[in-house]
Amino acid sequence: MKSKTVRNTAAAAVSAAAVLVTTKVIRKALKRRAKKKLRKEAKEMLRQTGRLAVEGIAEVGKSIAEKNSSYTDFQRDVSAIGSCSDVIYIVNVNDDTYAEYSSPFDNSETEIREDFFNKVQEHIMKVIFPEDRPKMCREFEKERFLSEVHEGEVYIMTYRVLIENVPVYFAVRAIRSISRPELIVIGITNIDASKRREALYEKNPAEAVAPETRDALTEVKNQFAYSSYEKSIDEQIDKGEAETFAVVFCDVNGLNAVNEQMGMNVGDAFLKNACSDICAKFKHSPVFRIGGDEFAVILRGEDYSSRKNLIRSLRGQMTRRLADGKASAACGAADFVPGTDKALGDVLSRSEEDMKENKEKMLKK
C-alpha cells in the first residue's frame, strides 16, 4: 500500500514537472509568436502608414487633390519634411523598422527594413566626414535622438558627407507625429549650395545681405532691396551708363493651393525649397523675393554670359521636380536692350511674360 502511494506521488510529481515544463515551453512559444506577430503588424502598419502619407497628395501645380478630410497631421508632417528633402524615412521607433521614399509623393512599393538606428551608426562610420562622426554618432543614439525629436516640432542638424573626397553639406530634418507618436519622419537634404553661398558672403562683406534688406523666410534680398537696386539701375539707364544685364523672373507653382490644402508650414517649405534651387543655379547674381511666390534675379558677369545654359538647366530641373511632386517654379528671362528699355521694369515685364509661357508649358505636361 505504501509502495503504491509512493509510486502515485512520484508519478504525480513527474506529471506536475511535465506540465510545468510544457507550460514554460508553451509560454516561450507564445511569446515568440506574439513578438513575431507584433513585428509583422508593425511592419504592415509602417507600410500602410507610408502609403497613407503619400496617397491623395497630387503633383504640385497640376492637381492638388480635394481631400481635406483625408489629410492627417501625419500626412502634413511627411509633406512638410519631404518637400524640402531629397530622401525621406518613416521610422517606427517601437521596433526600429523603417521605410525609405525618394519623395513625399513616392507611392511605389517600398521594402520595409529593420534595425534603423544600428544601420545609421554603421552608415555614419562609412560616409560621414571624419570630423562630424562623433557628433553624428551621439545624436543618432536611439534614446538621445528620441529625447531631441519632439511631437509636432522640427529637429534640424547639419553634417558633411564625403563625396569623391570632397565634404558636402547635408541637413537632417525630423519630426515626431502628434497623431502617431510611434512614427518619426526624417528628411535628408543637400544644402551644400546654400552653405557655400553663406561662405561667399562672409568672404565678401560687400555682397552680404543686410538684415533690413533680407527676406525673413527665404533669407534672400527682399522687396525693399529690389526697389533700391531698381532705382540705381534706372539712374544708370537714364544716363546711358547701364552695363548689359538680364532679368530672370520665377514664380513658384501651386503655392496658394498648397497653403490652402496642406497648411502654411508646408507652403513655406515649398517656397524655401524652390528659392534654394534658384540660388544654387545663379551663384553669382543677387536673388530678390519680390512677391509672395515671385523671385527676380539680376544676371550680370559670369551668370549673364552663361544665361542661356543656366536658364535651360533651371527649367529642366524645375520640370523634373514638378513631375516628382516636389517644389518647383516656372521661369522666364529677358535681356536689357539699350535704347529701347527705359527702366528695369521694362525688362522685368518681358521676363514675366516669358515665365507665363513657361508655366503654361509645364502644367500641360
LOLUM-131684 format. One record per residue (C-alpha): residue in three letters; y, z, x. Coordinates in pm, 1 decimal. Layout:
<pts>
{pt 'ALA'; {Y; Z; X}}
...
</pts>
This chain:
<pts>
{pt 'MET'; {0.0; 0.0; 0.0}}
{pt 'LYS'; {228.2; 97.9; 281.4}}
{pt 'SER'; {143.2; -220.9; 472.8}}
{pt 'LYS'; {220.1; -430.9; 168.3}}
{pt 'THR'; {557.4; -260.1; 132.4}}
{pt 'VAL'; {638.9; -327.4; 497.4}}
{pt 'ARG'; {539.4; -692.3; 456.9}}
{pt 'ASN'; {754.8; -724.0; 147.6}}
{pt 'THR'; {1050.1; -559.8; 322.7}}
{pt 'ALA'; {1012.0; -789.1; 623.0}}
{pt 'ALA'; {989.1; -1092.3; 400.6}}
{pt 'ALA'; {1298.1; -980.9; 215.2}}
{pt 'ALA'; {1483.0; -933.0; 544.7}}
{pt 'VAL'; {1376.2; -1278.1; 665.2}}
{pt 'SER'; {1479.2; -1424.2; 331.2}}
{pt 'ALA'; {1814.7; -1247.3; 344.6}}
{pt 'ALA'; {1868.3; -1368.0; 701.7}}
{pt 'ALA'; {1775.3; -1719.6; 596.3}}
{pt 'VAL'; {2019.7; -1700.8; 307.8}}
{pt 'LEU'; {2289.9; -1568.1; 543.6}}
{pt 'VAL'; {2228.5; -1845.4; 797.2}}
{pt 'THR'; {2215.0; -2103.4; 521.9}}
{pt 'THR'; {2536.7; -1968.7; 374.6}}
{pt 'LYS'; {2710.0; -1990.1; 712.3}}
{pt 'VAL'; {2582.7; -2342.9; 764.4}}
{pt 'ILE'; {2698.2; -2441.0; 416.8}}
{pt 'ARG'; {3038.0; -2279.4; 472.7}}
{pt 'LYS'; {3084.1; -2464.4; 802.5}}
{pt 'ALA'; {2974.2; -2786.6; 640.3}}
{pt 'LEU'; {3214.4; -2729.8; 353.4}}
{pt 'LYS'; {3495.4; -2653.4; 596.4}}
{pt 'ARG'; {3423.5; -2970.9; 793.2}}
{pt 'ARG'; {3407.5; -3167.6; 470.7}}
{pt 'ALA'; {3729.4; -3005.9; 347.0}}
{pt 'LYS'; {3906.9; -3086.0; 674.1}}
{pt 'LYS'; {3776.3; -3439.7; 665.1}}
{pt 'LYS'; {3885.8; -3474.9; 304.3}}
{pt 'LEU'; {4227.0; -3326.1; 385.3}}
{pt 'ARG'; {4269.7; -3563.1; 678.2}}
{pt 'LYS'; {4164.2; -3857.5; 462.3}}
{pt 'GLU'; {4400.2; -3753.2; 184.1}}
{pt 'ALA'; {4683.3; -3700.9; 433.8}}
{pt 'LYS'; {4628.0; -4045.8; 579.0}}
{pt 'GLU'; {4627.3; -4203.3; 235.3}}
{pt 'MET'; {4937.9; -4007.9; 137.3}}
{pt 'LEU'; {5113.7; -4127.0; 452.7}}
{pt 'ARG'; {5010.2; -4484.0; 385.4}}
{pt 'GLN'; {5124.5; -4469.4; 25.1}}
{pt 'THR'; {5447.6; -4295.6; 122.8}}
{pt 'GLY'; {5515.1; -4563.6; 379.6}}
{pt 'ARG'; {5468.5; -4824.4; 111.6}}
{pt 'LEU'; {5689.9; -4629.8; -127.1}}
{pt 'ALA'; {5959.7; -4621.3; 136.3}}
{pt 'VAL'; {5975.1; -4998.7; 155.4}}
{pt 'GLU'; {5895.6; -5111.6; -197.5}}
{pt 'GLY'; {6186.8; -5220.9; -412.2}}
{pt 'ILE'; {6439.2; -5236.9; -126.9}}
{pt 'ALA'; {6531.2; -5603.9; -115.1}}
{pt 'GLU'; {6678.2; -5801.3; 171.5}}
{pt 'VAL'; {7042.7; -5713.4; 212.6}}
{pt 'GLY'; {7281.2; -5974.9; 79.6}}
{pt 'LYS'; {7006.9; -6158.5; -111.2}}
{pt 'SER'; {6887.9; -5941.9; -396.1}}
{pt 'ILE'; {6928.5; -5564.6; -381.9}}
{pt 'ALA'; {6665.0; -5460.7; -632.9}}
{pt 'GLU'; {6788.9; -5295.7; -950.4}}
{pt 'LYS'; {6558.8; -4997.4; -941.7}}
{pt 'ASN'; {6792.5; -4699.6; -928.1}}
{pt 'SER'; {6542.7; -4467.0; -1091.9}}
{pt 'SER'; {6273.7; -4552.8; -836.2}}
{pt 'TYR'; {6483.9; -4457.0; -534.3}}
{pt 'THR'; {6387.3; -4118.6; -397.0}}
{pt 'ASP'; {6551.7; -3900.1; -136.6}}
{pt 'PHE'; {6276.9; -4008.1; 97.4}}
{pt 'GLN'; {6347.8; -4377.3; 42.6}}
{pt 'ARG'; {6711.6; -4316.1; 125.7}}
{pt 'ASP'; {6610.2; -4127.8; 439.8}}
{pt 'VAL'; {6398.4; -4422.0; 551.3}}
{pt 'SER'; {6677.8; -4667.4; 474.2}}
{pt 'ALA'; {6946.5; -4461.6; 648.4}}
{pt 'ILE'; {6739.9; -4418.2; 964.8}}
{pt 'GLY'; {6574.1; -4759.2; 957.7}}
{pt 'SER'; {6884.0; -4968.4; 900.1}}
{pt 'CYS'; {7006.8; -4865.4; 1245.8}}
{pt 'SER'; {6668.9; -4881.2; 1415.1}}
{pt 'ASP'; {6453.4; -5135.6; 1592.4}}
{pt 'VAL'; {6137.4; -4936.7; 1511.5}}
{pt 'ILE'; {6072.6; -4651.3; 1267.7}}
{pt 'TYR'; {5792.6; -4397.6; 1247.1}}
{pt 'ILE'; {5686.7; -4193.9; 946.2}}
{pt 'VAL'; {5511.6; -3879.6; 1069.7}}
{pt 'ASN'; {5309.2; -3632.0; 864.7}}
{pt 'VAL'; {5359.3; -3303.8; 1050.2}}
{pt 'ASN'; {5073.1; -3135.6; 863.3}}
{pt 'ASP'; {4813.6; -3326.9; 1065.5}}
{pt 'ASP'; {5023.9; -3541.3; 1307.5}}
{pt 'THR'; {4916.5; -3871.6; 1153.8}}
{pt 'TYR'; {5181.4; -4142.1; 1161.4}}
{pt 'ALA'; {5266.7; -4499.0; 1066.5}}
{pt 'GLU'; {5486.4; -4745.4; 1256.1}}
{pt 'TYR'; {5714.5; -5003.6; 1094.8}}
{pt 'SER'; {5928.8; -5274.3; 1251.9}}
{pt 'SER'; {6199.2; -5210.5; 989.3}}
{pt 'PRO'; {6250.4; -5007.0; 670.4}}
{pt 'PHE'; {6170.7; -5323.9; 479.0}}
{pt 'ASP'; {5837.1; -5389.8; 650.1}}
{pt 'ASN'; {5576.2; -5370.0; 372.3}}
{pt 'SER'; {5287.3; -5506.1; 573.2}}
{pt 'GLU'; {4957.8; -5319.1; 601.3}}
{pt 'THR'; {5016.9; -5057.7; 869.5}}
{pt 'GLU'; {4749.1; -4877.8; 1067.1}}
{pt 'ILE'; {4752.6; -4500.3; 1024.3}}
{pt 'ARG'; {4727.2; -4340.0; 1366.7}}
{pt 'GLU'; {4662.1; -3983.7; 1479.9}}
{pt 'ASP'; {4790.9; -3726.7; 1728.2}}
{pt 'PHE'; {5158.8; -3831.1; 1723.0}}
{pt 'PHE'; {5310.1; -3557.5; 1940.0}}
{pt 'ASN'; {5045.7; -3575.2; 2213.8}}
{pt 'LYS'; {5079.4; -3953.7; 2228.5}}
{pt 'VAL'; {5456.1; -3920.9; 2257.6}}
{pt 'GLN'; {5413.6; -3688.0; 2556.2}}
{pt 'GLU'; {5185.1; -3942.5; 2725.5}}
{pt 'HIS'; {5431.1; -4223.5; 2649.6}}
{pt 'ILE'; {5721.7; -4024.9; 2797.4}}
{pt 'MET'; {5546.3; -3990.8; 3133.5}}
{pt 'LYS'; {5476.6; -4364.2; 3146.9}}
{pt 'VAL'; {5802.0; -4535.3; 3049.5}}
{pt 'ILE'; {6092.3; -4288.6; 3030.0}}
{pt 'PHE'; {6345.0; -4285.1; 3313.3}}
{pt 'PRO'; {6226.5; -4007.9; 3554.7}}
{pt 'GLU'; {6545.1; -3800.5; 3526.8}}
{pt 'ASP'; {6512.0; -3791.6; 3146.1}}
{pt 'ARG'; {6142.9; -3699.7; 3130.4}}
{pt 'PRO'; {6172.3; -3317.6; 3145.9}}
{pt 'LYS'; {6426.8; -3312.7; 2864.2}}
{pt 'MET'; {6224.3; -3554.4; 2650.0}}
{pt 'CYS'; {5902.4; -3359.3; 2702.9}}
{pt 'ARG'; {6075.0; -3038.9; 2593.3}}
{pt 'GLU'; {6241.4; -3196.6; 2290.7}}
{pt 'PHE'; {5916.0; -3352.4; 2170.1}}
{pt 'GLU'; {5707.1; -3039.5; 2190.2}}
{pt 'LYS'; {5597.6; -3014.2; 1828.6}}
{pt 'GLU'; {5727.0; -2666.0; 1748.1}}
{pt 'ARG'; {6060.2; -2726.7; 1918.8}}
{pt 'PHE'; {6100.9; -3067.4; 1754.4}}
{pt 'LEU'; {6031.9; -2925.7; 1408.5}}
{pt 'SER'; {6283.9; -2648.4; 1468.8}}
{pt 'GLU'; {6551.3; -2906.3; 1556.8}}
{pt 'VAL'; {6485.7; -3160.5; 1280.1}}
{pt 'HIS'; {6603.7; -3014.0; 952.4}}
{pt 'GLU'; {6572.9; -3132.8; 593.1}}
{pt 'GLY'; {6847.7; -3375.5; 498.6}}
{pt 'GLU'; {7020.7; -3364.0; 839.8}}
{pt 'VAL'; {7003.6; -3639.6; 1101.1}}
{pt 'TYR'; {6898.9; -3527.9; 1450.6}}
{pt 'ILE'; {7011.5; -3757.1; 1736.4}}
{pt 'MET'; {6906.3; -3770.3; 2101.2}}
{pt 'THR'; {6969.7; -4033.5; 2370.1}}
{pt 'TYR'; {6745.9; -4121.9; 2662.3}}
{pt 'ARG'; {6670.1; -4404.3; 2904.5}}
{pt 'VAL'; {6366.4; -4629.6; 2931.6}}
{pt 'LEU'; {6273.2; -4820.0; 3244.9}}
{pt 'ILE'; {6253.4; -5190.1; 3160.6}}
{pt 'GLU'; {6188.7; -5412.4; 3460.0}}
{pt 'ASN'; {6300.8; -5120.1; 3680.2}}
{pt 'VAL'; {6637.7; -5102.8; 3501.2}}
{pt 'PRO'; {6726.8; -4794.0; 3290.7}}
{pt 'VAL'; {6811.9; -4898.0; 2934.0}}
{pt 'TYR'; {6968.3; -4656.1; 2685.3}}
{pt 'PHE'; {6794.2; -4578.1; 2356.6}}
{pt 'ALA'; {6866.5; -4332.3; 2076.4}}
{pt 'VAL'; {6623.7; -4130.3; 1866.0}}
{pt 'ARG'; {6733.7; -4050.7; 1511.0}}
{pt 'ALA'; {6516.7; -3824.9; 1298.8}}
{pt 'ILE'; {6538.7; -3662.2; 957.1}}
{pt 'ARG'; {6304.5; -3439.3; 759.6}}
{pt 'SER'; {6268.7; -3536.5; 397.1}}
{pt 'ILE'; {6401.8; -3289.2; 141.1}}
{pt 'SER'; {6163.3; -3407.2; -128.3}}
{pt 'ARG'; {5867.3; -3445.1; 112.8}}
{pt 'PRO'; {5919.2; -3180.3; 387.0}}
{pt 'GLU'; {5583.6; -3264.3; 546.2}}
{pt 'LEU'; {5724.5; -3606.4; 637.7}}
{pt 'ILE'; {5969.3; -3687.6; 915.0}}
{pt 'VAL'; {6133.4; -4028.5; 959.8}}
{pt 'ILE'; {6208.0; -4122.3; 1321.5}}
{pt 'GLY'; {6407.8; -4427.9; 1426.5}}
{pt 'ILE'; {6436.0; -4580.0; 1776.2}}
{pt 'THR'; {6746.2; -4787.6; 1856.7}}
{pt 'ASN'; {6856.4; -4979.5; 2164.2}}
{pt 'ILE'; {7213.3; -4857.3; 2230.8}}
{pt 'ASP'; {7249.3; -4993.1; 2582.9}}
{pt 'ALA'; {7531.1; -5234.9; 2494.5}}
{pt 'SER'; {7749.0; -4964.5; 2339.1}}
{pt 'LYS'; {7680.5; -4725.4; 2628.6}}
{pt 'ARG'; {7779.5; -4984.8; 2885.6}}
{pt 'ARG'; {8087.7; -5067.1; 2680.5}}
{pt 'GLU'; {8187.3; -4699.8; 2694.5}}
{pt 'ALA'; {8134.7; -4701.5; 3071.0}}
{pt 'LEU'; {8354.6; -5010.8; 3099.8}}
{pt 'TYR'; {8632.3; -4835.5; 2909.5}}
{pt 'GLU'; {8603.3; -4533.6; 3141.2}}
{pt 'LYS'; {8644.9; -4757.8; 3447.2}}
{pt 'ASN'; {8937.1; -4945.5; 3288.6}}
{pt 'PRO'; {9156.9; -4693.2; 3105.1}}
{pt 'ALA'; {9398.7; -4968.8; 3007.4}}
{pt 'GLU'; {9125.5; -5115.9; 2787.9}}
{pt 'ALA'; {9036.3; -4785.1; 2625.9}}
{pt 'VAL'; {9093.2; -4739.3; 2254.7}}
{pt 'ALA'; {9340.9; -4458.9; 2190.3}}
{pt 'PRO'; {9233.7; -4211.1; 1919.7}}
{pt 'GLU'; {9513.6; -4313.5; 1679.3}}
{pt 'THR'; {9405.9; -4678.6; 1702.7}}
{pt 'ARG'; {9031.2; -4612.0; 1671.6}}
{pt 'ASP'; {8831.3; -4657.5; 1351.8}}
{pt 'ALA'; {8663.8; -4322.4; 1285.6}}
{pt 'LEU'; {8335.2; -4468.5; 1159.0}}
{pt 'THR'; {8265.4; -4759.9; 1393.8}}
{pt 'GLU'; {8483.0; -4649.4; 1689.9}}
{pt 'VAL'; {8629.3; -4997.6; 1736.5}}
{pt 'LYS'; {9001.6; -5067.5; 1703.1}}
{pt 'ASN'; {9143.2; -5016.8; 1355.0}}
{pt 'GLN'; {9388.0; -5193.1; 1123.9}}
{pt 'PHE'; {9685.9; -5024.9; 1290.8}}
{pt 'ALA'; {9574.3; -5151.6; 1631.7}}
{pt 'TYR'; {9526.0; -5500.2; 1487.4}}
{pt 'SER'; {9878.8; -5501.4; 1340.7}}
{pt 'SER'; {10025.6; -5409.1; 1679.5}}
{pt 'TYR'; {9815.8; -5676.3; 1851.6}}
{pt 'GLU'; {9917.5; -5932.0; 1588.7}}
{pt 'LYS'; {10286.5; -5855.0; 1638.6}}
{pt 'SER'; {10252.7; -5904.2; 2014.7}}
{pt 'ILE'; {10071.9; -6239.1; 1980.9}}
{pt 'ASP'; {10314.4; -6364.2; 1715.5}}
{pt 'GLU'; {10602.5; -6296.1; 1954.7}}
{pt 'GLN'; {10423.4; -6492.8; 2227.2}}
{pt 'ILE'; {10360.9; -6782.6; 1986.3}}
{pt 'ASP'; {10723.4; -6780.5; 1873.8}}
{pt 'LYS'; {10836.9; -6805.6; 2237.1}}
{pt 'GLY'; {10582.6; -7075.5; 2318.8}}
{pt 'GLU'; {10416.2; -6843.9; 2571.7}}
{pt 'ALA'; {10083.9; -6776.1; 2394.9}}
{pt 'GLU'; {9773.0; -6839.0; 2601.1}}
{pt 'THR'; {9467.4; -7005.3; 2449.2}}
{pt 'PHE'; {9255.3; -6782.1; 2227.4}}
{pt 'ALA'; {9017.7; -6792.0; 1933.0}}
{pt 'VAL'; {8952.8; -6560.3; 1641.0}}
{pt 'VAL'; {8610.3; -6463.1; 1509.4}}
{pt 'PHE'; {8601.8; -6325.9; 1153.0}}
{pt 'CYS'; {8292.2; -6127.1; 1046.1}}
{pt 'ASP'; {8203.2; -5993.8; 702.0}}
{pt 'VAL'; {7906.8; -5756.0; 655.5}}
{pt 'ASN'; {7659.9; -5889.3; 398.9}}
{pt 'GLY'; {7588.5; -5691.7; 81.8}}
{pt 'LEU'; {7768.7; -5371.9; 184.1}}
{pt 'ASN'; {7900.3; -5293.8; -166.1}}
{pt 'ALA'; {7555.3; -5337.8; -316.6}}
{pt 'VAL'; {7401.3; -5112.1; -51.9}}
{pt 'ASN'; {7663.3; -4842.4; -118.3}}
{pt 'GLU'; {7600.4; -4859.1; -492.7}}
{pt 'GLN'; {7222.1; -4877.3; -478.1}}
{pt 'MET'; {7140.2; -4652.9; -181.5}}
{pt 'GLY'; {7448.7; -4440.6; -120.7}}
{pt 'MET'; {7739.5; -4429.4; 120.0}}
{pt 'ASN'; {7533.7; -4285.7; 407.1}}
{pt 'VAL'; {7309.3; -4591.0; 409.2}}
{pt 'GLY'; {7614.1; -4817.3; 372.8}}
{pt 'ASP'; {7781.3; -4652.9; 671.0}}
{pt 'ALA'; {7464.6; -4703.2; 874.4}}
{pt 'PHE'; {7457.6; -5074.2; 783.6}}
{pt 'LEU'; {7823.0; -5112.1; 876.7}}
{pt 'LYS'; {7785.2; -4941.0; 1214.2}}
{pt 'ASN'; {7475.2; -5140.2; 1298.7}}
{pt 'ALA'; {7643.8; -5473.3; 1221.2}}
{pt 'CYS'; {7951.4; -5368.1; 1420.5}}
{pt 'SER'; {7730.6; -5275.0; 1716.0}}
{pt 'ASP'; {7580.4; -5625.4; 1717.0}}
{pt 'ILE'; {7926.9; -5783.9; 1712.4}}
{pt 'CYS'; {8048.3; -5565.2; 2000.5}}
{pt 'ALA'; {7734.3; -5638.4; 2202.1}}
{pt 'LYS'; {7788.1; -6013.0; 2166.2}}
{pt 'PHE'; {8158.5; -6015.8; 2259.7}}
{pt 'LYS'; {8156.6; -5775.6; 2553.0}}
{pt 'HIS'; {8494.6; -5881.8; 2694.4}}
{pt 'SER'; {8701.1; -5901.6; 2375.1}}
{pt 'PRO'; {8875.2; -5648.2; 2150.2}}
{pt 'VAL'; {8698.4; -5589.4; 1817.8}}
{pt 'PHE'; {8901.8; -5472.4; 1516.9}}
{pt 'ARG'; {8789.3; -5336.6; 1181.9}}
{pt 'ILE'; {9049.1; -5495.7; 954.1}}
{pt 'GLY'; {8890.3; -5411.9; 618.2}}
{pt 'GLY'; {8611.5; -5213.1; 458.7}}
{pt 'ASP'; {8344.1; -5461.9; 564.9}}
{pt 'GLU'; {8551.4; -5703.9; 774.5}}
{pt 'PHE'; {8593.9; -5735.9; 1150.0}}
{pt 'ALA'; {8811.2; -5960.3; 1366.2}}
{pt 'VAL'; {8751.1; -6040.0; 1732.3}}
{pt 'ILE'; {9017.6; -6197.8; 1953.5}}
{pt 'LEU'; {8846.1; -6412.8; 2216.2}}
{pt 'ARG'; {9012.7; -6476.6; 2548.9}}
{pt 'GLY'; {8899.2; -6533.0; 2904.2}}
{pt 'GLU'; {8523.5; -6542.3; 2959.1}}
{pt 'ASP'; {8435.9; -6494.6; 2592.2}}
{pt 'TYR'; {8676.4; -6775.0; 2494.6}}
{pt 'SER'; {8518.0; -7012.4; 2748.5}}
{pt 'SER'; {8170.0; -6933.3; 2612.0}}
{pt 'ARG'; {8276.4; -6904.2; 2246.4}}
{pt 'LYS'; {8058.7; -7182.8; 2105.2}}
{pt 'ASN'; {7738.9; -7045.6; 2258.3}}
{pt 'LEU'; {7831.1; -6686.5; 2169.2}}
{pt 'ILE'; {7907.7; -6769.6; 1806.4}}
{pt 'ARG'; {7591.5; -6978.1; 1774.3}}
{pt 'SER'; {7388.1; -6693.7; 1921.5}}
{pt 'LEU'; {7550.5; -6431.7; 1694.5}}
{pt 'ARG'; {7489.8; -6639.6; 1383.0}}
{pt 'GLY'; {7125.6; -6688.4; 1475.2}}
{pt 'GLN'; {7084.1; -6316.9; 1537.4}}
{pt 'MET'; {7250.8; -6226.1; 1207.1}}
{pt 'THR'; {7036.4; -6474.9; 1014.3}}
{pt 'ARG'; {6721.1; -6320.0; 1157.8}}
{pt 'ARG'; {6844.5; -5970.4; 1074.7}}
{pt 'LEU'; {6918.2; -6073.7; 718.1}}
{pt 'ALA'; {6566.4; -6216.3; 684.3}}
{pt 'ASP'; {6425.6; -5886.7; 818.5}}
{pt 'GLY'; {6629.7; -5686.2; 570.5}}
{pt 'LYS'; {6849.5; -5532.9; 839.3}}
{pt 'ALA'; {7226.7; -5505.3; 854.0}}
{pt 'SER'; {7386.6; -5846.9; 905.0}}
{pt 'ALA'; {7720.6; -6025.0; 884.4}}
{pt 'ALA'; {7846.6; -6375.5; 819.1}}
{pt 'CYS'; {8071.6; -6505.7; 1098.2}}
{pt 'GLY'; {8339.0; -6772.0; 1126.7}}
{pt 'ALA'; {8563.5; -6884.6; 1409.8}}
{pt 'ALA'; {8881.2; -7082.0; 1471.7}}
{pt 'ASP'; {9081.0; -7178.6; 1781.9}}
{pt 'PHE'; {9454.4; -7127.6; 1821.6}}
{pt 'VAL'; {9630.0; -7466.4; 1805.6}}
{pt 'PRO'; {9965.6; -7463.7; 1988.7}}
{pt 'GLY'; {10244.4; -7634.2; 1794.0}}
{pt 'THR'; {10050.4; -7609.3; 1468.7}}
{pt 'ASP'; {9974.4; -7239.2; 1431.2}}
{pt 'LYS'; {10290.7; -7032.8; 1380.8}}
{pt 'ALA'; {10118.8; -6694.9; 1381.6}}
{pt 'LEU'; {9790.7; -6518.9; 1447.1}}
{pt 'GLY'; {9743.3; -6503.4; 1070.6}}
{pt 'ASP'; {9707.0; -6884.3; 1056.7}}
{pt 'VAL'; {9410.4; -6872.3; 1296.8}}
{pt 'LEU'; {9260.8; -6573.4; 1116.0}}
{pt 'SER'; {9275.8; -6756.9; 782.0}}
{pt 'ARG'; {9082.8; -7055.8; 919.4}}
{pt 'SER'; {8821.6; -6831.7; 1076.2}}
{pt 'GLU'; {8780.5; -6653.3; 740.2}}
{pt 'GLU'; {8721.6; -6985.2; 563.5}}
{pt 'ASP'; {8462.8; -7074.2; 827.1}}
{pt 'MET'; {8297.9; -6734.5; 769.1}}
{pt 'LYS'; {8272.1; -6802.8; 394.9}}
{pt 'GLU'; {8088.4; -7128.9; 463.8}}
{pt 'ASN'; {7851.4; -6946.8; 698.5}}
{pt 'LYS'; {7787.1; -6674.9; 438.2}}
{pt 'GLU'; {7704.7; -6934.6; 172.7}}
{pt 'LYS'; {7451.8; -7099.5; 403.3}}
{pt 'MET'; {7295.8; -6764.0; 499.1}}
{pt 'LEU'; {7248.6; -6649.2; 142.0}}
{pt 'LYS'; {7091.9; -6979.1; 35.1}}
{pt 'LYS'; {6809.0; -6949.3; 287.4}}
</pts>
